[in-house]
């Protein structure tokens, strides 16, 4: 937040376009891998490509016309840009256990815990994609310490990247064990058997069993050791989600009310397993950012009594406060994991705060306001416009 506010302020002080100042300072694609001043090892990136797409998606060229049209109505329009980058990981190790049940269903035990992101859908979808097991037969087991002895938990945007890496390791172990078992069943050497993510096949055999069919064959032969498979995997390094948020706000100078009218996101999350869930998570994060930037404010009186103790007094965004949020994926696959993922946990909020703050600052700059800080409540914005000291709150 502070860095992106400083970038905009520096651009104004230098008389440089804020978009161009960022382009000048971007790490170039040919400079990767790149070690930052803080020791982060950025593996890949194409920041200018994302910013160029953000300009197109947000109709950056049309902003001046929109601003002039609002000015005719006595309104102030501002545009704000935030280009963020964050590192993901936390615990780089994770485990996955797959169990074949007698009723034909499959359990996958995971070490992370969904709290609304939709992990259950992604994990089932990913295991289905790697094994051919129908997703509707896969049940994700999470958060039960009686059944899951070890797990890295959810945090730092690590869940899907680490868990999918562990799932790949478990599927590889499972495929190897099933291949050895099928060698006798199919009458061919194990080296001649291949798995194409749906069925096992071998030249010289008419058998093409699925994972579920192999599990049933093993159960019939009393090979219960083949019905449960577990493996752990460790990522070699972090990945770095990044992206551009472009916000446009309209301010009524008579009341100080700030409305977010347009919002565009172009994110590089690497390869996505489920783009719809990633988009939903960004939407939620942006809304949280809108709330923090414009409405939410904890207030105490002079005696330390909390005055905003309920939602009657503490404002949170509602549907009417949120514009259409245009989400666009522009992936540059990571080299730090087999799937090329980068994570997307906090990205919506990370980008929203500075994008909205810079938009408000842009709208107020020509009115002589040189420093506009959150939260942009009507009272604070009105006082900024009227050059009054903001009362202690």
C-alpha positions, 0 to 999 in steps of 0.5 A: 500500500505504502509503496504504491501510494509513494509511486503515485506521489513520486510521479506527480512530484516528477511530472511523470505519468504514474503508469509510465513511472511503473513501466520504467521501474519494472523488472524486464522479462529477460532479467529473470530469475531476479533476486530482489533487494529483500532477497526474494528470488522472482522466477518469472514475470511479465509486468509490462504485459499485464499493465498494457492489458489492464490499460486496455481492459480499463479503457485508460484512454477514455478516462479523460473524457469520462472525467470531463463529462463528470466535471460538467455535472460538478463531480470529481472523477479520479483514476488510481492504479496499483501494481502489486506483487506478493510471495506465497508459501508458508510451510512448503511441505504438504501431504495427501492421502487417497483412500478407495472405499467399498461403495466406489467413492474415494476419499482424499485427506488434505492438510489444508482447511477451506474457509470459503475459498472452494478448496473442496471443489478444486481438490476433487477436480484436480484429483479427477483430472489426474486419475480419471476418477469422476469428481462426484465420487471424490470426497475431500476430508479436511480439518479432522486431526483424528484422521489427518495427523499432519498438515500445514494449514491454510495461509499465505496463499499456499493451499492449492499450490502445496496441496496439488503438489502433494496430490501429484506425488500421491497419484504417482505413488498410486500409479506405480503400485497399481502398475506393479499389481496389474503386471500379473493381472494383464500378463505383461511386464510392469514397464510395458504398462502406461497410465494416460490419466484415465486408464492403464494400457499395455501392448499385448493386453486387451485390459484397459482398467480405470483406477476405480476398476484396479482398486476393485480388483485389488479388493477382490484379491485381498490386497487392502494395502493397495486401497490407501495411498499417502505421500508428502511433497515439498516445494523447492521455492516460492511463487509470486502472484502479481497484477494490476488493479485500476479503480475509478471513483466519483466524488460529490464535493457537496457531500464528500461521498465517494463512489467506486464506479469502475474497477478492473483487475488483471492478475497473473496467478499462473495456471488456474485449476478453476478460474471461476473460484479464483475470480470469486476470491478476487471479487471478495478481496476487492470488496473487502478493500472497498470497505476498508478504504471508504467506509470501515473505521473503528472509533473510540471516545475520549474515555476509550469507549468503543463507539463502533461496536455493532454494524449499526455504527461500523459501516461495511460495503453492501451491494449498492456500494460495489461496481462491476468488477472486471477480472482478467487472467494473464498467466505467466506460469511459475517455475517453482512448481509442476503446475505453474501455479502462483496462488491468489489468496489475499490478492484482491485486497492487496491491490484494492486499497492502494488502487482506491486511495490513489483514485481518490487522491487523483480526484482531489489533487486539482482541488489542492489536496496533497495528501488523502488518507483512508478511510475516505468517509464523506466527513473526512473527504468533505473536510479535505475539500474545504481545507479544514483540519480533520477532527480527531475521531 
